[in-house]
């Protein structure tokens, strides 16, 4: 059976490719496939929330026009369509039930989670989890209630939990076989905060 390029707009044969893990016929198709996957990986519930911002190198929130944005000022937020093609984007959490568990520096050089991160992930229902912009952290997106965001020091690292008054960067790079849906993180949040 002849393998073909995974880019749905190409599907050229991969006849001369020796590496089994190669999925595309060219760098151009690899980048195109990456853009498709990143956009479609972000759950619809996040994409339809009109609370998107971009950010600079220091992770300061900006409007798509480049002016300062605020995680507490809806007048500075945008629709997903305005930021979809941007490499640096984030979603503002406003207390509507969308929450994020932020696990910083929890992936080793091979992409394996730390023991603390694995304990958190094992307690999660199927939910959208993505690799953070640094490449060594995870953002666990889901539903729940977080009255006040907090950073908790746990054996093996720090964990942050937010539900309002913050924006969280969104990369569209799913971790493992993460679904493009939001699960109920209430049980995990209780476990982390007690």
N, C-alpha and C positions, 0 to 999 in steps of 0.2 A: 504494500500500500504506500503510495507516494504522499508524503506530508506536504501541506500547503501553508503559506503564510497566514498567521493568525489575524492579520489586519483584515476585517471583513470587506474593505474596499479594494483589496489586492488579491489575496488568495493565490498568489503565484506558487509554483512548485518549489519545494526546498530540496531539490534533488542533490545539489552539490554540497550541502551543509553537513559537516561531520559531527558536530556536537548535538547530542540528543535533546538538550534543554533549549536549543535555539528555536524560537517560535515565529520569528519574522525573517523576511528575505533581505531587509536592509535597515540601516539606522533610521531612515525616513519612516518606514513602516513601524519600527519599534516605537518611535516617538509618537506617531499617530495613534497607535494602540494604547500607549500609556495615557494620552489625553482622554481617549474614550473611556478607559477603565476608571480614571480618577473622577471624571464628571459623573459617571453612572454609579460609582461606588458610594457617593454621598447619599444618605437616605433622603427620600422625598420629604419627610417631615422637617428635616433641616433645610433643604433647598427651598421649601415654600415659606419658611419663616423670613419675613422681610426685615432681618436684623443683621445684615452682612456689612463688614468693613474690610478694608485692606490694612496692611501695616508696613512699617519701615524696618530697617535692619535691627533696630533696638526694640522691635515689637510694639511700638507706639501705634495706636489705631488711627487710621486715616480713612477719609471718604474716597470713593473711586477717583474723584477729581484731585486728590492729594492734599486736601485741607485736613486739619485735625478733626478726629471723630472722638466720641465719648461712649463708654459702655452704659452711661445713664441718660443719654440724650437721643431719643428716637429720631429727631430731625437730622442726625448725622448718619443714620443707618440706610442701607440700600437693599434692593432685591438681589437674589443670587445671580440673576442674569448679568448684573452690572459688574460682578467680580469673578464669575465662573472661569474666565480665561487667565486670571491673575495667578501667579505662583504664590503670592502672599495674600492670604485671605483668612478671615475668621468670623465666627458667629457670636453675636452678643447673647448672653443668657439673661433672661428678664423675669424669671420666676414662673414661667408658664408650664413647668413640669419637665422641660428638657434639662438634663444635667450632664455634667462631665466629670469623670474621675481622671485626674492627671497623674501619671506615673513617670517622673523624670528619671533619666539615666538608668533605665531598668533593663535595657537590652545589651547583651555582650556583642562582640565583634562579629559573631556568627548569626546574630538576630535572636538568640535564645533569651527568654525572660529570666530575670533574677528570681530567687525563691519567693520574695514578697510579691512581685508582679504575678508570678504563677499562682500564688494563693488567691490573689484578687480575681484573676481571670477564671480560675476554677470555680469560683462562687457566682460568676456572672451567668445569666441566662443568655441565649443567643442574642447578641446585640452588636452594633457597629463599633469596631475598634480599629483605630488607625495609628500608623507610625507618625510621631511628631516631626516637626521640621528638622530637629537636630539629627534625626535618624536613630537615636538611641533611647527614645521615650515612647510612651503610648498614651493615647487619649481614648478613654472608654466612654462612649456616648450612650445615653439611655434616658429613661423616664424615672422620675422620683421627685422627692421634695427635699430641698436643702435650704433651710431658712437663712443660714449664714454660711458662706464659704469658709473653708478652713484648711489649714495645712497640718497634717498629723505626722509626727515622727514615730515610725514603727521600726521594730527590729528589722534591719535590712534596707532601710531607706525612708524616703518621704513620700507621702501620698497627699494630693490635694483634691478636694471635692467642692464643686461649685454648681450653683443653680441660678444665681442672679447677680447683677452688678458687675459682671466680668465679660470679657470676650475671650474665646479660646480659638487658637489657630486651627485651621482645617487644611489638611494636605490632600485628602482623597486617596491616600495610600493605605489600603486595608491591611490589617495584620492577620496573618494566617488565613483561614477561610471565613472571615468575618462577613456576616450578612449585611445587606444594605437596608437594615431595619433597626428600630430602637426597642430594646427589651426593658423590662421593669427592674431597675437597679436598687429598689428600696431595701431589699435584704442585704445587699452588699454594703450599702451606705450605713445601715444599722450596725453591721459587723465592724466596719471601719471606725465608726464614731463612738462605740461603747467600749 
